[in-house]
Amino acid sequence: MNPEILTEKINRKPFTSVGEAADSLGIPCYVVGGYVRDLFLGRHSKDIDFVCVGPESGIAVAHKVAATMGRGAHVSVFRTYGTAQVRRGDMELEFVAARRESYNKDSRNPIVDQGTLDDDISRRDFTINAMAICINRDSFGTLIDRFNGLEDLHDRIIRTPLDPDITFSDDPLRMMRAIRFATQLDFSICRETLDAITRNAERIKIITVERIAVELNKIMASEKPSTGWKLLAATGLLDHILPELARMQGVEVVHGRGHKDNFEHTMLVLDRVAAASGDIWLRWGALLHDIAKPVTKKWADGIGWTFHNHNFIGAKMVKQIFRKLRLPMGEPLRYVQKMVELHMRPIALVEDTVTDSAVRRLITDAGPDLKDLMTLCRADITSRNPEKVRTHLQNFDNVIAKMEDVTERDNLRNFQPPIDGSEIMEAFGLPPSQPVGTIKAAIKEAVLDGIIPNNHEAAREYMFRLGAEMGLEPVKKDS
């Protein structure tokens, strides 16, 4: 991108407005970091960072800019860090005074001093994020690129501006960011930088899990999330962040028979799910669907390798992992647990004779998440034998057709038992009690087993039959 095109791209608000505000205060001002990177990459970026040179210059320019914006502009000042934020609508502008930083060994919180533009640029994480564009009138559109960030953008390389060991030791979160950028942008991490991540991997322990989880979710939202997880594994970061997943690597051989590498299989399943769905929690379900295989793996003579109940044990492990990583413990957790627990069920229907009863139970257990479950299960059919995969997928299509048929025929979509507890209590004059739950569960089982049709009349008749068997007298209604 030549200078004329670069100037043309930023010759608009808010850059001209910020530049005018900075000029009126006599403060050098530059747009920096991710916005500049994405400008060259042609990526959309709504958050814009500005560096201003001089003590509290960022705060001063922020107030001036907000004043020119009029009503609706809000300024938040963080005086301890010499930063300010201006918001108006969905636009967010960050202002900071140029600074230099130093770190203590056991903390990622920097000691901040006033600095020059060069100080500020050199403290940034990667060369592609260490470029700046001047927005003052006299040098408007001038690119400052001290560390050849533009060249690294062209070569699709992630590297640190300074010694990577110092960069990562000072702020270990940058190791996660390197892997996240490599995943999001489909870039390579240069060998020197990658080796430094490996050497400093243990330093990730001083970073809060909340910040780590943010980076993990950005990796999961990428087009090919396996890139990030493989880099986490290769550098040793995975051992500290999610050791349960790290333990899935490798193949154990007994009597010449080995199982598949469960980590590599998981990466393949994850990317297949990512290609089919942008739902981040479905992707987490793919990542964790076999998480219990290392703890359930056993060799059985005459059978080979087994992983009995890995889906049920895995669902329990999901809760532990979500709690450890501070991931949402509400609906997202329950959804991922459901995906992990049920992921073997459709495949079992492929392998066994499919009965209406088994199909009904899967449909009702999966509920509104059935389509997502089937997406995961299709992705889970992997083999080096193309014919075997083709056969399994064809059988799988037959199961889906069977599900659609049973759903329409039995009115199972968003299934709820045709009789609820209130009606049972009213029919027999019962308080909330065990017999009520017993009758309700029996009605549901009867529908799923095909004993009675899924309608209220049949269910009510069955309810009275069950009540009679239990010695319950129906309430006589006044005539």
C-alpha positions as semicolon CSV with decimal commas, in nm:
position;residue;x (nm);y (nm);z (nm)
1;M;0,000;0,000;0,000
2;N;0,166;0,321;-0,115
3;P;0,158;0,640;0,099
4;E;-0,111;0,803;-0,113
5;I;-0,352;0,512;-0,068
6;L;-0,274;0,494;0,304
7;T;-0,348;0,865;0,346
8;E;-0,669;0,827;0,150
9;K;-0,787;0,542;0,376
10;I;-0,756;0,748;0,695
11;N;-0,857;1,086;0,548
12;R;-1,193;1,072;0,724
13;K;-1,347;1,092;1,067
14;P;-1,256;1,007;1,336
15;F;-0,889;1,039;1,226
16;T;-0,921;1,394;1,098
17;S;-1,115;1,497;1,410
18;V;-0,856;1,344;1,643
19;G;-0,573;1,497;1,441
20;E;-0,730;1,843;1,463
21;A;-0,782;1,805;1,839
22;A;-0,419;1,697;1,885
23;D;-0,292;1,985;1,668
24;S;-0,493;2,236;1,869
25;L;-0,314;2,113;2,183
26;G;0,027;2,089;2,016
27;I;0,043;1,713;2,086
28;P;0,194;1,457;1,843
29;C;-0,066;1,185;1,787
30;Y;-0,060;0,849;1,606
31;V;-0,305;0,568;1,534
32;V;-0,132;0,246;1,637
33;G;-0,154;-0,128;1,686
34;G;-0,425;-0,359;1,564
35;Y;-0,613;-0,099;1,363
36;V;-0,303;-0,025;1,152
37;R;-0,240;-0,397;1,105
38;D;-0,599;-0,460;0,997
39;L;-0,591;-0,157;0,766
40;F;-0,319;-0,328;0,564
41;L;-0,490;-0,667;0,584
42;G;-0,824;-0,527;0,475
43;R;-0,993;-0,652;0,792
44;H;-1,270;-0,464;0,971
45;S;-1,175;-0,319;1,309
46;K;-1,408;-0,091;1,505
47;D;-1,174;-0,026;1,801
48;I;-0,907;0,237;1,732
49;D;-0,604;0,304;1,953
50;F;-0,414;0,635;1,957
51;V;-0,077;0,714;2,114
52;C;-0,010;1,074;2,214
53;V;0,335;1,199;2,310
54;G;0,364;1,390;2,637
55;P;0,253;1,354;3,002
56;E;-0,125;1,295;3,028
57;S;-0,147;1,385;2,660
58;G;-0,382;1,096;2,587
59;I;-0,633;1,216;2,846
60;A;-0,613;1,573;2,717
61;V;-0,674;1,472;2,356
62;A;-0,960;1,241;2,460
63;H;-1,143;1,524;2,635
64;K;-1,089;1,754;2,337
65;V;-1,217;1,491;2,092
66;A;-1,526;1,418;2,304
67;A;-1,606;1,789;2,319
68;T;-1,605;1,813;1,938
69;M;-1,834;1,509;1,909
70;G;-2,112;1,676;2,105
71;R;-2,396;1,495;2,276
72;G;-2,368;1,119;2,317
73;A;-1,990;1,113;2,355
74;H;-1,869;0,968;2,685
75;V;-1,515;0,986;2,826
76;S;-1,374;0,730;3,072
77;V;-1,041;0,825;3,229
78;F;-0,795;0,579;3,384
79;R;-0,546;0,822;3,530
80;T;-0,330;0,553;3,694
81;Y;-0,238;0,425;3,349
82;G;-0,256;0,760;3,172
83;T;-0,529;0,634;2,940
84;A;-0,876;0,748;2,837
85;Q;-1,157;0,601;2,632
86;V;-1,411;0,788;2,421
87;R;-1,732;0,614;2,322
88;R;-2,011;0,727;2,098
89;G;-2,258;0,472;1,968
90;D;-2,067;0,163;1,862
91;M;-1,743;0,358;1,807
92;E;-1,471;0,320;2,069
93;L;-1,151;0,527;2,069
94;E;-0,864;0,453;2,309
95;F;-0,607;0,722;2,395
96;V;-0,281;0,662;2,579
97;A;0,026;0,870;2,648
98;A;0,344;0,722;2,499
99;R;0,514;0,514;2,767
100;R;0,789;0,272;2,845
101;E;0,744;-0,028;3,073
102;S;0,946;-0,248;3,306
103;Y;0,833;-0,560;3,488
104;N;0,891;-0,751;3,811
105;K;0,953;-1,123;3,770
106;D;0,641;-1,240;3,952
107;S;0,388;-0,999;3,804
108;R;0,261;-0,910;3,458
109;N;0,156;-0,562;3,580
110;P;0,411;-0,319;3,436
111;I;0,587;-0,030;3,602
112;V;0,496;0,255;3,365
113;D;0,699;0,567;3,290
114;Q;0,656;0,849;3,041
115;G;0,822;0,761;2,711
116;T;0,876;0,850;2,349
117;L;0,691;0,712;2,048
118;D;0,981;0,472;1,992
119;D;0,954;0,354;2,353
120;D;0,584;0,290;2,307
121;I;0,621;0,105;1,978
122;S;0,906;-0,116;2,099
123;R;0,708;-0,234;2,403
124;R;0,435;-0,380;2,180
125;D;0,391;-0,753;2,143
126;F;0,457;-0,822;1,774
127;T;0,606;-0,638;1,478
128;I;0,272;-0,647;1,294
129;N;0,120;-0,459;1,589
130;A;0,411;-0,216;1,627
131;M;0,332;0,016;1,337
132;A;0,194;0,368;1,373
133;I;0,043;0,627;1,140
134;C;0,076;0,998;1,216
135;I;-0,251;1,193;1,207
136;N;-0,112;1,542;1,277
137;R;-0,165;1,781;0,987
138;D;0,202;1,828;0,892
139;S;0,274;1,451;0,864
140;F;-0,074;1,313;0,810
141;G;-0,065;0,954;0,682
142;T;0,307;0,896;0,746
143;L;0,376;0,534;0,843
144;I;0,625;0,464;1,125
145;D;0,750;0,106;1,097
146;R;1,068;0,065;1,305
147;F;1,057;-0,318;1,315
148;N;0,957;-0,409;0,957
149;G;0,603;-0,500;1,055
150;L;0,482;-0,437;0,701
151;E;0,732;-0,690;0,568
152;D;0,619;-0,946;0,827
153;L;0,258;-0,882;0,726
154;H;0,352;-0,955;0,367
155;D;0,542;-1,270;0,468
156;R;0,263;-1,374;0,710
157;I;0,500;-1,397;1,006
158;I;0,448;-1,345;1,381
159;R;0,760;-1,219;1,559
160;T;0,840;-0,994;1,854
161;P;1,000;-0,650;1,804
162;L;1,263;-0,717;2,072
163;D;1,414;-1,026;2,240
164;P;1,122;-1,274;2,259
165;D;1,242;-1,420;2,590
166;I;1,214;-1,078;2,752
167;T;0,885;-1,005;2,574
168;F;0,722;-1,327;2,697
169;S;0,877;-1,329;3,042
170;D;0,757;-0,972;3,099
171;D;0,401;-1,044;2,984
172;P;0,334;-1,418;2,938
173;L;-0,013;-1,351;2,794
174;R;0,170;-1,248;2,478
175;M;0,250;-1,616;2,420
176;M;-0,122;-1,685;2,400
177;R;-0,171;-1,383;2,176
178;A;0,102;-1,503;1,938
179;I;-0,079;-1,833;1,895
180;R;-0,416;-1,664;1,868
181;F;-0,295;-1,428;1,594
182;A;-0,131;-1,715;1,408
183;T;-0,464;-1,900;1,421
184;Q;-0,688;-1,605;1,330
185;L;-0,469;-1,473;1,049
186;D;-0,330;-1,807;0,926
187;F;0,023;-1,678;0,988
188;S;0,336;-1,867;1,096
189;I;0,525;-1,794;1,417
190;C;0,893;-1,746;1,339
191;R;1,126;-2,011;1,483
192;E;1,300;-1,779;1,730
193;T;0,967;-1,658;1,869
194;L;0,818;-2,010;1,882
195;D;1,122;-2,145;2,067
196;A;1,093;-1,861;2,319
197;I;0,730;-1,955;2,386
198;T;0,842;-2,310;2,460
199;R;1,117;-2,188;2,694
200;N;0,881;-1,956;2,880
201;A;0,566;-2,172;2,880
202;E;0,565;-2,216;3,256
203;R;0,537;-1,838;3,299
204;I;0,173;-1,862;3,183
205;K;0,091;-1,963;3,543
206;I;0,101;-1,598;3,656
207;I;-0,178;-1,503;3,411
208;T;-0,536;-1,515;3,536
209;V;-0,749;-1,791;3,388
210;E;-1,008;-1,534;3,280
211;R;-0,758;-1,372;3,042
212;I;-0,642;-1,709;2,916
213;A;-1,004;-1,809;2,849
214;V;-1,055;-1,495;2,639
215;E;-0,767;-1,600;2,413
216;L;-0,891;-1,960;2,397
217;N;-1,236;-1,845;2,287
218;K;-1,082;-1,629;2,015
219;I;-0,888;-1,933;1,897
220;M;-1,211;-2,134;1,902
221;A;-1,388;-1,868;1,695
222;S;-1,122;-1,886;1,422
223;E;-1,177;-2,053;1,086
224;K;-0,941;-2,341;1,171
225;P;-0,916;-2,363;1,553
226;S;-0,697;-2,673;1,549
227;T;-0,404;-2,451;1,445
228;G;-0,408;-2,282;1,785
229;W;-0,455;-2,598;1,990
230;K;-0,173;-2,774;1,806
231;L;0,058;-2,478;1,874
232;L;-0,044;-2,479;2,241
233;A;0,047;-2,848;2,253
234;A;0,374;-2,809;2,061
235;T;0,500;-2,528;2,286
236;G;0,403;-2,694;2,615
237;L;0,146;-2,427;2,704
238;L;-0,131;-2,685;2,685
239;D;0,025;-2,879;2,976
240;H;-0,036;-2,576;3,199
241;I;-0,368;-2,459;3,055
242;L;-0,561;-2,778;2,981
243;P;-0,355;-3,085;3,082
244;E;-0,659;-3,309;3,031
245;L;-0,639;-3,236;2,658
246;A;-0,259;-3,262;2,651
247;R;-0,285;-3,617;2,789
248;M;-0,478;-3,721;2,478
249;Q;-0,161;-3,700;2,267
250;G;0,021;-4,009;2,150
251;V;-0,052;-4,375;2,081
252;E;0,000;-4,666;2,319
253;V;0,076;-5,007;2,165
254;V;0,010;-5,347;2,324
255;H;0,080;-5,673;2,139
256;G;0,136;-5,472;1,824
257;R;-0,205;-5,302;1,842
258;G;-0,238;-4,930;1,895
259;H;-0,538;-4,701;1,923
260;K;-0,579;-4,383;1,720
261;D;-0,407;-4,067;1,845
262;N;-0,704;-3,915;2,026
263;F;-0,560;-3,562;2,017
264;E;-0,512;-3,571;1,640
265;H;-0,859;-3,722;1,598
266;T;-1,005;-3,444;1,815
267;M;-0,834;-3,178;1,606
268;L;-0,984;-3,325;1,290
269;V;-1,332;-3,339;1,445
270;L;-1,296;-2,982;1,575
271;D;-1,209;-2,843;1,232
272;R;-1,492;-3,035;1,069
273;V;-1,740;-2,892;1,317
274;A;-1,591;-2,544;1,271
275;A;-1,642;-2,575;0,895
276;A;-2,009;-2,661;0,955
277;S;-2,095;-2,422;1,240
278;G;-1,976;-2,096;1,391
279;D;-2,129;-2,186;1,730
280;I;-1,837;-2,159;1,973
281;W;-1,998;-2,392;2,229
282;L;-2,056;-2,663;1,970
283;R;-1,686;-2,626;1,893
284;W;-1,606;-2,669;2,263
285;G;-1,823;-2,981;2,253
286;A;-1,610;-3,111;1,966
287;L;-1,289;-3,029;2,152
288;L;-1,400;-3,213;2,466
289;H;-1,609;-3,497;2,320
290;D;-1,337;-3,758;2,388
291;I;-1,174;-3,582;2,684
292;A;-1,221;-3,884;2,912
293;K;-1,053;-4,136;2,681
294;P;-0,714;-4,114;2,858
295;V;-0,874;-4,195;3,196
296;T;-1,098;-4,474;3,062
297;K;-0,845;-4,638;2,828
298;K;-0,792;-5,010;2,897
299;W;-0,649;-5,307;2,713
300;A;-0,868;-5,617;2,714
301;D;-0,728;-5,945;2,580
302;G;-0,934;-6,071;2,293
303;I;-1,100;-5,731;2,248
304;G;-0,827;-5,471;2,220
305;W;-0,842;-5,111;2,338
306;T;-1,160;-5,000;2,514
307;F;-1,285;-4,662;2,641
308;H;-1,597;-4,769;2,829
309;N;-1,826;-4,487;2,947
310;H;-1,589;-4,217;2,826
311;N;-1,890;-4,010;2,718
312;F;-2,051;-4,012;3,065
313;I;-1,724;-3,955;3,250
314;G;-1,631;-3,688;2,994
315;A;-1,953;-3,496;3,065
316;K;-1,852;-3,480;3,431
317;M;-1,502;-3,364;3,337
318;V;-1,652;-3,082;3,128
319;K;-1,790;-2,923;3,444
320;Q;-1,448;-2,937;3,612
321;I;-1,281;-2,785;3,306
322;F;-1,537;-2,506;3,272
323;R;-1,500;-2,420;3,640
324;K;-1,120;-2,419;3,614
325;L;-1,118;-2,196;3,305
326;R;-1,394;-1,970;3,441
327;L;-1,611;-2,050;3,140
328;P;-1,988;-1,990;3,177
329;M;-2,139;-2,237;3,424
330;G;-2,498;-2,192;3,303
331;E;-2,651;-2,289;2,970
332;P;-2,319;-2,312;2,777
333;L;-2,192;-2,569;3,030
334;R;-2,512;-2,776;3,014
335;Y;-2,506;-2,763;2,633
336;V;-2,145;-2,884;2,607
337;Q;-2,210;-3,156;2,864
338;K;-2,506;-3,274;2,656
339;M;-2,294;-3,287;2,341
340;V;-2,022;-3,488;2,517
341;E;-2,263;-3,727;2,689
342;L;-2,477;-3,798;2,382
343;H;-2,213;-3,802;2,109
344;M;-2,196;-4,185;2,104
345;R;-2,570;-4,238;2,078
346;P;-2,629;-4,168;1,706
347;I;-2,319;-4,368;1,613
348;A;-2,455;-4,661;1,815
349;L;-2,777;-4,638;1,614
350;V;-2,569;-4,664;1,297
351;E;-2,404;-4,982;1,417
352;D;-2,712;-5,152;1,570
353;T;-3,058;-5,237;1,444
354;V;-3,245;-4,912;1,470
355;T;-3,570;-4,934;1,667
356;D;-3,832;-4,664;1,696
357;S;-3,788;-4,667;2,073
358;A;-3,412;-4,594;2,056
359;V;-3,471;-4,319;1,803
360;R;-3,744;-4,160;2,016
361;R;-3,520;-4,155;2,322
362;L;-3,236;-3,986;2,137
363;I;-3,472;-3,727;1,989
364;T;-3,619;-3,637;2,328
365;D;-3,286;-3,646;2,514
366;A;-3,122;-3,414;2,258
367;G;-3,428;-3,189;2,234
368;P;-3,368;-2,864;2,042
369;D;-2,995;-2,945;2,016
370;L;-3,045;-3,255;1,800
371;K;-2,920;-3,087;1,482
372;D;-2,601;-2,974;1,655
373;L;-2,549;-3,322;1,798
374;M;-2,580;-3,474;1,453
375;T;-2,329;-3,221;1,318
376;L;-2,081;-3,331;1,584
377;C;-2,146;-3,699;1,523
378;R;-2,097;-3,674;1,148
379;A;-1,767;-3,493;1,211
380;D;-1,669;-3,774;1,451
381;I;-1,673;-4,038;1,177
382;T;-1,303;-4,055;1,090
383;S;-1,090;-4,333;0,947
384;R;-0,794;-4,378;0,716
385;N;-1,015;-4,614;0,517
386;P;-1,228;-4,401;0,281
387;E;-1,467;-4,689;0,212
388;K;-1,533;-4,735;0,583
389;V;-1,608;-4,362;0,621
390;R;-1,837;-4,369;0,318
391;T;-2,030;-4,667;0,457
392;H;-2,068;-4,509;0,800
393;L;-2,188;-4,179;0,654
394;Q;-2,440;-4,361;0,434
395;N;-2,573;-4,553;0,734
396;F;-2,577;-4,228;0,928
397;D;-2,797;-4,071;0,660
398;N;-3,037;-4,362;0,707
399;V;-3,055;-4,290;1,080
400;I;-3,129;-3,922;1,013
401;A;-3,409;-4,023;0,776
402;K;-3,545;-4,254;1,044
403;M;-3,537;-3,970;1,297
404;E;-3,726;-3,740;1,065
405;D;-3,987;-4,008;1,005
406;V;-4,036;-4,086;1,375
407;T;-4,043;-3,717;1,466
408;E;-4,323;-3,639;1,221
409;R;-4,517;-3,959;1,284
410;D;-4,507;-3,938;1,664
411;N;-4,524;-3,559;1,699
412;L;-4,196;-3,556;1,893
413;R;-4,063;-3,217;1,792
414;N;-3,986;-3,025;2,116
415;F;-4,132;-3,324;2,300
416;Q;-4,305;-3,276;2,635
417;P;-4,502;-3,555;2,809
418;P;-4,873;-3,513;2,723
419;I;-4,966;-3,523;3,094
420;D;-4,797;-3,300;3,352
421;G;-4,768;-3,332;3,729
422;S;-5,049;-3,086;3,801
423;E;-5,300;-3,293;3,606
424;I;-5,191;-3,612;3,784
425;M;-5,231;-3,448;4,126
426;E;-5,573;-3,313;4,034
427;A;-5,689;-3,650;3,895
428;F;-5,607;-3,842;4,215
429;G;-5,620;-3,567;4,477
430;L;-5,248;-3,602;4,550
431;P;-4,998;-3,351;4,691
432;P;-4,654;-3,323;4,527
433;S;-4,514;-3,669;4,601
434;Q;-4,329;-3,972;4,467
435;P;-4,639;-4,138;4,312
436;V;-4,692;-3,828;4,097
437;G;-4,337;-3,850;3,963
438;T;-4,369;-4,224;3,910
439;I;-4,684;-4,188;3,701
440;K;-4,542;-3,899;3,498
441;A;-4,220;-4,091;3,423
442;A;-4,417;-4,404;3,329
443;I;-4,629;-4,205;3,082
444;K;-4,317;-4,063;2,920
445;E;-4,160;-4,410;2,893
446;A;-4,479;-4,550;2,743
447;V;-4,477;-4,283;2,472
448;L;-4,108;-4,338;2,397
449;D;-4,150;-4,716;2,386
450;G;-4,448;-4,687;2,153
451;I;-4,691;-4,840;2,402
452;I;-4,924;-4,541;2,369
453;P;-4,942;-4,268;2,106
454;N;-4,815;-3,919;2,189
455;N;-5,149;-3,752;2,257
456;H;-5,340;-3,635;2,563
457;E;-5,637;-3,873;2,539
458;A;-5,422;-4,188;2,526
459;A;-5,194;-4,057;2,801
460;R;-5,487;-3,977;3,029
461;E;-5,635;-4,322;2,987
462;Y;-5,295;-4,474;3,062
463;M;-5,264;-4,249;3,371
464;F;-5,585;-4,388;3,523
465;R;-5,474;-4,744;3,446
466;L;-5,144;-4,680;3,628
467;G;-5,328;-4,520;3,919
468;A;-5,550;-4,823;3,958
469;E;-5,245;-5,053;3,962
470;M;-5,098;-4,834;4,238
471;G;-5,421;-4,842;4,441
472;L;-5,506;-4,477;4,379
473;E;-5,867;-4,364;4,360
474;P;-5,955;-4,096;4,102
475;V;-6,124;-3,784;4,233
476;K;-6,494;-3,783;4,160
477;K;-6,607;-3,458;4,006
478;D;-6,934;-3,301;4,114
479;S;-7,206;-3,350;3,862
